[in-house]
Amino acid sequence: MALDGIRMPDGCYADGTWELKMHVTDLNRDVSLRVTGEIHVGGVMLKLVEKLDVKKDWSDHALWWEKKKTWLLKTHWTLDKYGIQADARLLFTPQHKLLRLQLPNMKHMKVKVNFSDRVFKAVSDICKTFTTEASAGTNSVLFLGSIYSSPGLYSKTMTPTYDSRDGSPLSPTTAWFGDSPLSEGNPSILAVSQPISSPDILVKLYKPQSLLDKAKINQGWLDSSRSLMEQDVKENEVLLLRFKYHSFFDLNPKYDAIRVNQLYEQAKWAILLEEIECTEEEMMMFAALQYHINKLSIMSSDNHMNNSEKEVDEVDAALSDLEITLEGGKTSNTLGDITSIPELADYVKVFKPKKLTLKGYKQYWCTFKDITISCYKSKEEAHGTPAHQMNLRGCEVTPDVNISGQKFNIKLLIPVADGMNEIWLRCDTEKQYAQWMAACRLASKGKTMADSSYNLEVQNILSFLKMQHMNPDPQFIEAISTDINPECLVSPRYLKKYRNKQISARILEAHQNVAQMSLIEAKMRFIQAWQSLPEFGITHFLAKFQGGKREELIGITYNRLIRMDAGTGDAIKTWRFSNMKQWNVNWEIKMVTVEFADEPSLSFICAEVDCKVVHEFIGGYIFLSTRAKDQNESLDEEMFYKLTSGWV
């Protein structure tokens, strides 16, 4: 008598087979197959398709194990090797599914994405869809970073507009923008800046009110080393696509019009939504640049993409020294005498804040040699012993400038054994400020004024200051004051502080400093000015430091870690990546430990965020620092995973 149909108490049949339950998502149909643990995954899918007997291209389908949140992509593995038994339920589902992405310009797009790929690879494929053929080879990842899901803080504010088009993908990753697939049409639409249509948009969007709010936003970043399905992302879900790492690799305005525009858009919204602090003069400068960009975009929306090559050629020389690299890009400036290191020597006012003191700035004759500032009571005593001496390696450098008030201050937080010493420098002129600020920034990285980027840094600072000058020309302002909409150009705090007419006048005054710029140059200047803000590039996380009694902030930038006061944002201590030996993560207690070459180790526990997010930011910046400035260098995905994935 045949025993193969007799079912045993454990659910298996007498012949050793058992029923594997599967759900075919395309057909919304449950199917059971008689299998053994020795059958490989590819054989299971073949049997399933034969049993379905539906003529369809199943090549994009794969098996997903819901309980374990795992794709069964190794089709040569057996069910036993995966640990699948009779109680498992599998989904037979397409790997490519639709996502709805909000881009940095706040526009929404439908994209066909591989839900079985790691997020890093999925983002790379999305960005390849956005690139033009000319730039696909050199910038295959336009948004070097990740998708991050919408935290609760954002969920009520997004009102995406969905297009009605749907269908099979024309390529592994297909994107729809409006009513036409980008892969069919022209992705250059993403290089065009569209003015904010209504101030109501700004009112509805979430604005962080404190540093803690900014830290909470960063809870939403997805894990780059796991797939979307593994992180519970559903088909048709809305995700935000943003530049995650503030180290913009090899940005070339001639070939990267899309990336430049999306970077400009991310910077614009960060300033308007007060995600990054700026002074009143800086806000008016940003508003003037935005007003200028809006005007040029409207005037040339029909044909500026066709003329972009000509436009870029006209400003190519000016922009060659404007490459967006935080370490200082290529420069056309000559190095001069490379046998000597330039020095600064001038009268500078110095202030050392102390508790319960009313003393102000005191003037010293200061010399800046290598990475050290020496202060003397007078120029004549400069050959003797200095009254004060400061080594700036590893220090925090913050500007405190007010153009109209002729205030040019530099705040230095210099690392010492028990924290940071605060020193203020006050310069008399813009030129002096630019020279000393540039020298301080380089010295903080351990570089001297002999570095090729010094003169470029000085010029960038002077250019940044020049754009903030107010030179009112009443006739000029009166002639064009009717087409400005200040509610869409400045952040809400200034709308509360001044009347619209006052803001319009100040924006138009500032506009005279940028009125001659071309579209691409104005966007690059906006990005450069964004990078010059003190808070630029700091990603905040709430953390509890070992030995600390309360929660504080850890700030992560492209080259350092900053321990910060959660209330004021003041830096308590800084650690440079260049001085780091290694970092480790205790996944059970969510503790990150960083070891340094000549300092005590740093340990902190992540609060309200998975320590994997913090680990990925540190590893991601280390990865970016290893990349050579080579146009033809391909992205080393495996190296990225080694530095960021932790347990994978």
C-alpha positions, 0 to 999 in steps of 0.5 A: 500500500502506498504511504506517500499520501499519509500525513504524520502528526508533525505535518510531514508525509510518510515519504518525507515530503511536507507542504510549503505554503506560498502566496503569489502577490501578483495573483493574490493567490495561495499555493501549496507545494509538496517539497522536501528540505533537500530541494533548492530554492530555484527548484521550488520557484520552477515547480510553483510557476508550473503549478500556476500555469499562467503565461507571464514573465516571472523572471523578476520574481523571488521568494520572500520569507516574511517571518525572518524578513529575508529574501531567498536570493541564493537559488542554489541553497536548499530549504534545509540550508535556509532553515525553512520548515512546514510552518514557514510562509513565503511570498512569491513577489516581484523584486522591483516595486514602485516607490514614491520619492520626495527629492531634495527640491520637494517634488515627488516622483514614482520610481521602480526600485529593486526591493531586494537590493541593499539600499546603497545599491538601490540609491545608486541605481535610482541616481543612474536613472537621473544622470545624463549619458555624459555624466553617468560614468563620473558620477554614478551616484548623484546622491551619495547617501541614503533614503531615509523614511519619513519620521512621525515629525514629517508624516503629517506635512507631506502632501505628495502629488501622484501621477496616474501613469503605471506599468512595467519597468522599461529598465531595472530602475524606472522613474516617472516625473509628472506624466512621462517616464524619465527613462523615456524622456529627458531627466534634465528637468531635475536640473531646473529650479522651480520657484516656491509657488506659495508661502503656504508650502513653507507654513505646512512643512515641519521646522525643528525648534531646537537641536533636539528636534534636529537630532530626532529627524536623524532617527529616520535614516535607513540602513544602507546595507539592508534591503528596503523589504528588510526594513519594512518599507512597503510598495508605494510608500513615500520616502525622502531622498537626500544628500546624506554625507556633506562631503560632495565628491568631485562636483563639476558644474559643467557636467553635474547640472542635476546634482548642482540643482538638487544640492542647491534645493536641499540647501535652500530648504534647509535655510528656509526651514531653519534647519541650519542657523544663519545671521540676518545679513546671511539670510538676505544674501541667500534670499537675493541669490534665490530671487536671482536664480528664480528669475533666471530659471523662469526666463530660461526654462524653455531653452537654458538646458540646450544652452548650458554648455555655452553658459558654463564655458562663460564662467568656467574660469571663475568656477574652476576655483569653486569646486565644492570640496571641503578640503579645498579643491583644485586651484589655479593659484600658483604656489609661489615660493614653496621653500617657505611657509607664509606667515601672518603678523598684525595687531589683533584684538584677543578676548579670553572669556572667563566667569564673573569677568567684565574685561573686554578685548585686549590688543596684541601683536599676533603672529601666525606661524605654521599652525600656532598663534603667538600673542605679544604685548607690542610689535617690538617684543615679537622676538621675545617670549609671547604673552600667549601661545595657541596651537590650533590643531583640532580646534573648532573655528566659528565666524561671528560677523556683522557686515553693517556693524563692521564686526569681524570676530573669530571664535576658537575652541582649542582642545585641552586635556579637560575640554576646550579653551575659548578664545575670541579674535577680533579683526579690523577689516574684511581682508584681515579677517579673511586671511586669519579665518582661512589660516585658522580653518587650515590650522584646525586640520593641521595644515599651514598657509603653504597649502595650495587651498589657502589663497582660494579659501581667502578669496571664498571668504571675501566673496562670501562677505562681499555678497552680504554688502548692502549698497542701496540704489533707490532707482534700481530697487523701485524699478523691479520691486513689484515681482518679489515675494519675500514670504517664499525667500526668507525663513518665518522668523524674519517675516515676523520681525519685519514687514514684507516691504522692508524685507523686499527692499533689503533683498533687492539691495543684496541682489545688486551684489549678485545680479551679474551672475549666471544661473549655474554660478549663482547656484554654486555660490549659494552652495558655497555660502551654505558650506560657509555657515558654522553649523554646516555638515553637522549631523546631530544625535542624542547620546549619553557619554560614559561618565556623564550624568545627562544626555548630550549631543554627538555631532558628526561631520566629514572630519570630526566628532563633536561633543555638544551641549544639548541646550546651547549647541556649544562644543564641549570637546572635539575629536578628529578622524585623522587622530582615530585608531579604530571604532567599535560598536557593542550592539547589545547595549548600543554603545559606540567606542572610539579609540584615538592615537594620543587621547583617551577613548570616547564611549557613548550610548545612542539614545532614541536612535539605532547605533547602526545609524551613527556607525554608518555616518562615521564609516561613511565619512571615513570611506569618503576620505579614502576616495581619490579625486579621480574622475574615473574612479569607480565606487567601491561598494564592498569597501563601503559595506566593510566600513558601515555595515557592522555585522554584515 
